[in-house]
């Protein structure tokens, strides 16, 4: 077993929420007075980190908590629009049955995460830490490690954005980058992640 504990980001890693994010982005931008984005910008914006994206649309950091709450409420009201990526359920089942502990650390709301994951998967998740800032995940990763009694060197955080990689490095756990999320595989590979997963099923190799 390569890792005793696999900690997952949610949006863009387990849940295919990027199309929903794009659909509601300009509505949220109008509500919170930052710049909307044009459809033709989207491919290039996926190469940006969260801080670069905020600078691009003129959103100051102090607005982030309110903006995050708006996105969370909109997702809760439209939960049927967001589904798990194909293969997530069998991948998590394979890890669980292989003896790897599972946890989720996400800035999304716990209710949204539970609803989209579904009852069968939730029973396999040992810990759920949700609702923090996208820049506050490192502390929650450390909390998960303490509760699980797992050393940082035996754990991996799997995510789709540079902020996830930064959190993993701060918490001194390995980082696994996924190629199908909000950030591009190239933008993540540039930061030398410990693992790079091209397909959802590839994650099962860590067991």
C-alpha positions in Angstrom: 0.0 0.0 0.0 1.5 3.3 -1.1 -0.6 5.5 1.2 -2.6 4.7 4.3 -4.9 7.7 3.8 -6.3 9.4 0.7 -7.8 12.8 1.2 -9.8 14.3 -1.7 -10.7 17.7 -2.8 -14.3 17.7 -4.1 -15.1 20.1 -6.9 -13.3 19.3 -10.0 -11.8 16.2 -8.4 -14.7 14.0 -7.5 -17.6 16.1 -8.7 -17.9 17.5 -12.2 -19.0 21.0 -11.1 -17.0 23.1 -13.6 -19.9 23.4 -16.1 -22.1 24.6 -13.3 -19.4 27.1 -12.1 -19.1 28.5 -15.6 -22.9 28.8 -16.0 -23.4 30.8 -12.8 -20.1 32.7 -12.7 -21.4 35.9 -14.4 -24.5 36.0 -12.2 -22.3 35.9 -9.2 -19.9 38.5 -10.7 -22.8 40.9 -11.2 -24.1 40.3 -7.6 -20.7 40.9 -6.0 -19.4 43.6 -8.4 -16.4 42.0 -10.1 -15.7 41.4 -13.8 -17.7 38.8 -15.8 -15.9 36.4 -18.1 -16.5 35.7 -21.8 -16.9 32.1 -23.1 -13.8 32.4 -25.2 -11.7 33.3 -22.1 -12.5 30.0 -20.3 -9.8 27.7 -21.8 -7.0 30.2 -21.0 -8.4 30.9 -17.5 -8.1 27.2 -16.6 -4.3 27.8 -16.6 -4.6 30.4 -13.9 -4.3 29.7 -10.1 -7.0 31.0 -7.8 -5.1 34.2 -6.9 -4.4 34.9 -10.6 -8.1 34.3 -11.4 -9.2 36.7 -8.7 -6.8 39.4 -10.0 -8.0 38.8 -13.5 -11.7 39.5 -12.6 -10.9 42.2 -10.1 -12.2 40.4 -7.1 -10.4 41.5 -3.8 -9.6 38.8 -1.2 -12.0 40.3 1.3 -15.0 39.4 -1.0 -14.0 35.7 -1.2 -16.1 34.4 1.8 -19.3 36.1 0.5 -18.7 34.9 -3.0 -18.0 31.4 -1.9 -21.3 31.4 0.1 -23.2 32.5 -3.0 -21.7 29.7 -5.1 -22.5 27.2 -2.3 -26.1 28.3 -2.1 -26.6 28.2 -5.8 -25.2 24.7 -6.0 -27.5 23.6 -3.1 -30.4 25.0 -5.0 -29.3 23.2 -8.3 -27.7 20.1 -6.9 -29.2 18.0 -9.7 -26.9 19.7 -12.2 -23.8 18.4 -10.6 -22.7 14.7 -10.8 -19.7 12.7 -9.9 -17.1 12.0 -12.6 -17.5 8.7 -14.3 -15.6 6.0 -12.3 -15.5 7.8 -9.0 -17.7 5.4 -7.1 -15.8 2.2 -8.2 -12.4 4.0 -7.6 -13.3 4.9 -4.0 -14.7 1.5 -3.4 -11.5 -0.1 -4.6 -9.4 2.1 -2.3 -11.7 1.4 0.7 -11.6 -2.3 0.0 -7.8 -2.1 -0.4 -7.5 -0.7 3.1 -6.9 2.9 2.3 -8.6 5.4 4.6 -10.7 8.0 2.8 -11.5 11.6 3.6 -12.7 14.8 1.9 -11.4 18.3 2.5 -13.4 20.8 0.5 -14.3 24.5 0.5 -17.8 23.4 -0.6 -20.6 23.0 2.0 -20.9 19.6 3.7 -24.5 19.3 2.7 -23.6 19.7 -1.0 -20.8 17.1 -0.7 -23.0 14.6 1.0 -25.9 15.0 -1.4 -23.7 14.7 -4.5 -21.6 11.8 -3.2 -24.7 9.8 -2.1 -25.3 7.5 0.8 -23.3 4.5 -0.5 -20.1 6.5 -0.9 -20.5 8.6 2.2 -20.4 5.4 4.3 -16.9 4.8 3.0 -15.6 8.3 3.8 -14.0 8.4 7.3 -13.9 12.1 7.6 -15.5 15.1 5.9 -14.0 18.6 6.5 -15.9 21.2 4.6 -16.7 24.9 4.4 -13.3 26.5 4.7 -11.6 29.1 2.5 -9.9 27.7 -0.6 -6.7 29.0 1.0 -7.4 27.4 4.4 -7.2 23.7 3.5 -3.8 22.9 5.0 -5.1 23.2 8.6 -8.0 20.9 7.8 -5.7 18.3 6.2 -3.6 18.4 9.4 -6.8 17.9 11.5 -7.8 14.9 9.4 -4.3 13.4 9.9 -4.5 13.8 13.7 -8.0 12.3 13.9 -6.9 9.3 11.7 -3.7 8.8 13.6 -1.8 8.8 10.3 1.6 10.4 9.7 1.8 13.0 7.0 4.3 10.8 5.1 1.6 8.1 4.8 -1.1 10.4 3.3 -1.9 12.0 0.0 -4.2 14.9 -0.9 -5.7 14.6 -4.3 -7.0 17.8 -6.1 -7.3 19.7 -9.3 -5.9 23.2 -8.5 -2.6 24.8 -7.5 -4.2 25.9 -4.2 -4.7 22.2 -3.4 -1.1 21.5 -4.2 0.0 24.4 -1.9 -2.2 23.1 0.9 -0.7 19.6 0.6 2.8 21.0 0.7 2.0 23.1 3.8 0.6 20.0 5.5 3.6 18.0 4.4 1.5 15.3 2.6 2.0 14.1 -0.9 0.0 15.7 -3.6 -1.8 13.9 -6.4 -2.9 16.1 -9.4 -5.9 15.1 -11.5 -6.1 15.9 -15.2 -9.8 16.4 -15.5 -10.6 19.3 -13.1 -10.7 23.1 -13.0 -7.0 23.5 -13.5 -5.2 22.0 -16.5 -2.9 19.0 -16.2 -0.1 21.1 -17.6 -0.5 23.9 -15.1 -0.4 21.4 -12.2 2.5 19.3 -13.7 4.6 22.5 -13.8 4.6 22.4 -10.0 5.9 18.8 -9.9 3.1 16.9 -8.0 4.0 13.6 -6.4 1.4 11.8 -8.5 -0.4 12.8 -11.7 -3.6 10.9 -12.5 -4.7 11.0 -16.1 -7.9 9.0 -15.5 -10.2 8.5 -12.5 -9.4 4.8 -12.4 -5.7 5.5 -12.2 -6.1 6.7 -8.6 -6.8 3.1 -7.5 -3.1 2.3 -8.1 -2.2 4.0 -4.8 -3.7 1.0 -2.9 
